[in-house]
Every structure is written in C-alpha cells, then in structure tokens.
Amino acid sequence: MLSTRPPAIGDDPASLDAIWAALRPESPTAAPVIRAVMIASVDGTTTVDGRSGGLGTPTDRLVYDAMRARADLVLVGSGTAVAEDYGPAEVSPVWADRRTGPAPIILVLTRSLPDELIDLCADTDDRMQIAAAHETDPRLVGVARARGVTVHVLDPGPTGAAVRALATRLHAAEVDFEGGPRLLGELLAEGAVDDLVLSVAPEAIVGGDDSTLTPGHEHGYTRVPMRVVSAFSCPLGGLYTRWVVGEASR
Ligand SMILES: NC(=O)c1ccc[n+]([C@@H]2O[C@H](COP(=O)([O-])OP(=O)(O)OC[C@H]3O[C@@H](n4cnc5c(N)ncnc54)[C@H](OP(=O)(O)O)[C@@H]3O)[C@@H](O)[C@H]2O)c1
C-alpha cells in the first residue's frame, strides 16, 4: 500500500548510503554538474540573524557535508562568503572514506572584489580562490593577486556559461553551489543550475528574514517548531507536505 509518511534518515550506515546515492547526478555527462543547495524554514525564511546557519538540523549538516564531499569545486557568492565568514573546506570525517583526494576548493564569485573578500581568501593556501566577473577592475584583481590569492577572470557573456567554462577548465565534474539567493536566482534564470537540493527546516520563523523590522520580540522573530508527517510527489514534479505544529518527540 502507498504511504505518504516520509522515511526518517539518521546517521546509520544505510542512511549514509541513501544520502550519498540521492546526490548522485541523474545521468553521466561530460559537462560539470552544478548542484545548488539551499535551506528555508516551512514559511520560506532563508536566514536567522542574517545567516542561514541558524536554520540547520544535524541531518541538514550531514547532507551539506555530503555535497561538499562529492564536489570538486564549491561555488559561492561573495555576499554569502562574507556574511557566513567562509573558510577553506574540510571533508567531514563522516564522508572521508568515500572521498579520495583533498577537500574541494572554494571559489567565490564577485564583481566588485571588495577588500573583505580578499582578506577572507588570503592566507588560505589557495584553498579559497576568486572568480571575478570579466568587467571586474583589473587593478583590484592585481591587488588580490599581490596578496597571493588566485583570481580567475571569467569569460565575457552570461555568468552561468562563464562559470561552467571555468569549472570545465578546472576539471570539475561536480560543483556544489552554496548560494546565496541573489546569485542562485541569476544562475537559475540563465539555466546554469542542474540540480537544487532544498532542505526545509522543521519550523516556521515568524518575522525571520526581516527580523529587524519586527518590534517586541527579543530577537525580532518567533520560532514555531513543526514536524513533517506526510509528503508526496506528483507526475508534474510537485512536492506536497503536511506539517504538524509542535516539537518532534526524540
Ligand atoms: N538559506 C540559504 O540556503 C542561504 C544560502 C546561502 C546564503 N544565504 C544567506 O544569503 C545572504 C547572502 O546572499 P545574497 O543573495 O545577498 O548574496 P550572494 O548571492 O551570496 O552574493 C551576491 C554577490 O555575488 C556576486 N555576484 C553576483 N552576480 C555576479 C556575477 N554575475 N558575476 C560575478 N559576481 C557576481 C556579487 O559580489 P560583489 O558584491 O563582491 O561584487 C554580489 O554582490 C546571507 O545572509 C546568507 O546567510 C542563505
């Protein structure tokens, strides 16, 4: 009989196999696969206190780490890299036995090449590099390179095509694209994203994304815990879910 109760994934070996397999590209292709990841709460909030980290669960972390462990390259927008204080990628011990070779390079996309981004990427042993738009001021490219930062200047034309061309030159088969929302929108609109892994955090966050505008709450937002009890898909590809308000019992 069909059931709409989604299976719960833990961190046991069978669950890890399932997560790893779920991220495998649909069909083998010579071109790099660009797989985006994003997290939102049930009501669509994407940040808490200006960062997405406040939304994750331990399972979300497992999936996020698996994506990094699969990837040859981690692509991220300058806004996210700075807001989330990015550092070099590490391969999580949970996935270390499935990954051969070093952790993926973090590649930060920028147009204006701000000083704070150069600071973030300097002294990382080339583990954080910059992909600058074709029109980026060459003087700033020179400043970053003088600090020892590798800067790839993207081809002219659409960003998605330029990013794909760079990923191909860097021999990347799987690219983990970690956002943020502005860059994700741009690349989606250009048809440059192949997959999107969406995590839904088990809560609604009332006043989340614009918490500074909501007076009367300690942090400007209210967290309402929820748990999913039913989920199903449809032939057109939609996902339908039912959430019960209240904490999941552990
Ligand atoms: N919920 C989630 O899943 C999630 C995921 C990631 C991030 N976030 C949150 O989202 C926020 C940041 O996201 P965001 O949307 O503001 O910024 P973002 O998408 O991370 O970065 C935007 C920046 O990317 C660069 N950029 C954009 N288009 C470009 C192009 N065509 N060529 C070269 N560079 C380009 C520009 O950098 P320059 O300004 O340097 O020129 C632009 O300002 C943070 O609060 C973060 O915590 C949430």
The ligand as a MOL file (V3000), in Angstrom:
LIG
                    3D

  0  0  0     0  0            999 V3000
M  V30 BEGIN CTAB
M  V30 COUNTS 48 52 0 0 0
M  V30 BEGIN ATOM
M  V30 1 N 19.0400 29.8820 3.1430 0
M  V30 2 C 20.0380 29.5470 2.3820 0
M  V30 3 O 20.0720 28.4360 1.8630 0
M  V30 4 C 21.1680 30.5080 2.1360 0
M  V30 5 C 22.2340 30.0830 1.3540 0
M  V30 6 C 23.2860 30.9720 1.1440 0
M  V30 7 C 23.2490 32.2280 1.7050 0
M  V30 8 N 22.2120 32.6010 2.4670 0 CHG=1
M  V30 9 C 22.1830 33.9490 3.0550 0
M  V30 10 O 22.0220 34.8590 2.0000 0
M  V30 11 C 22.7050 36.0830 2.3050 0
M  V30 12 C 23.6710 36.4290 1.1950 0
M  V30 13 O 23.0680 36.1830 -0.0310 0
M  V30 14 P 22.9430 37.2760 -1.1720 0
M  V30 15 O 21.8900 36.7780 -2.0910 0
M  V30 16 O 22.8060 38.6140 -0.5330 0 CHG=-1
M  V30 17 O 24.3820 37.2710 -1.8210 0
M  V30 18 P 25.1220 36.1730 -2.7140 0
M  V30 19 O 24.2010 35.6640 -3.7800 0
M  V30 20 O 25.8250 35.1890 -1.8510 0
M  V30 21 O 26.2410 37.0750 -3.3530 0
M  V30 22 C 25.8990 38.1480 -4.1960 0
M  V30 23 C 27.2060 38.6800 -4.7130 0
M  V30 24 O 27.7320 37.7670 -5.6710 0
M  V30 25 C 28.4780 38.4830 -6.6250 0
M  V30 26 N 27.8410 38.2940 -7.9240 0
M  V30 27 C 26.5260 38.2480 -8.2010 0
M  V30 28 N 26.3310 38.0910 -9.5160 0
M  V30 29 C 27.5650 38.0350 -10.0650 0
M  V30 30 C 28.0270 37.8730 -11.3840 0
M  V30 31 N 27.1810 37.7610 -12.4110 0
M  V30 32 N 29.3510 37.8360 -11.6040 0
M  V30 33 C 30.2100 37.9550 -10.5670 0
M  V30 34 N 29.8230 38.1180 -9.2940 0
M  V30 35 C 28.5160 38.1590 -9.0540 0
M  V30 36 C 28.4200 39.9610 -6.2170 0
M  V30 37 O 29.5450 40.1120 -5.3560 0
M  V30 38 P 30.3090 41.5150 -5.0800 0
M  V30 39 O 29.3580 42.3250 -4.2620 0
M  V30 40 O 31.5410 41.0990 -4.3270 0
M  V30 41 O 30.6010 42.1280 -6.4010 0
M  V30 42 C 27.1200 40.0080 -5.4300 0
M  V30 43 O 27.0580 41.0940 -4.5410 0
M  V30 44 C 23.4130 35.8570 3.6120 0
M  V30 45 O 22.6160 36.3890 4.6320 0
M  V30 46 C 23.4650 34.3410 3.7230 0
M  V30 47 O 23.4970 33.9280 5.0620 0
M  V30 48 C 21.1540 31.7830 2.6960 0
M  V30 END ATOM
M  V30 BEGIN BOND
M  V30 1 1 1 2
M  V30 2 2 2 3
M  V30 3 1 2 4
M  V30 4 1 4 5
M  V30 5 2 4 48
M  V30 6 2 5 6
M  V30 7 1 6 7
M  V30 8 2 7 8
M  V30 9 1 8 9
M  V30 10 1 8 48
M  V30 11 1 9 10
M  V30 12 1 9 46
M  V30 13 1 10 11
M  V30 14 1 11 12
M  V30 15 1 11 44
M  V30 16 1 12 13
M  V30 17 1 13 14
M  V30 18 2 14 15
M  V30 19 1 14 16
M  V30 20 1 14 17
M  V30 21 1 17 18
M  V30 22 2 18 19
M  V30 23 1 18 20
M  V30 24 1 18 21
M  V30 25 1 21 22
M  V30 26 1 22 23
M  V30 27 1 23 24
M  V30 28 1 23 42
M  V30 29 1 24 25
M  V30 30 1 25 26
M  V30 31 1 25 36
M  V30 32 1 26 27
M  V30 33 1 26 35
M  V30 34 2 27 28
M  V30 35 1 28 29
M  V30 36 1 29 30
M  V30 37 2 29 35
M  V30 38 1 30 31
M  V30 39 2 30 32
M  V30 40 1 32 33
M  V30 41 2 33 34
M  V30 42 1 34 35
M  V30 43 1 36 37
M  V30 44 1 36 42
M  V30 45 1 37 38
M  V30 46 2 38 39
M  V30 47 1 38 40
M  V30 48 1 38 41
M  V30 49 1 42 43
M  V30 50 1 44 45
M  V30 51 1 44 46
M  V30 52 1 46 47
M  V30 END BOND
M  V30 END CTAB
M  END
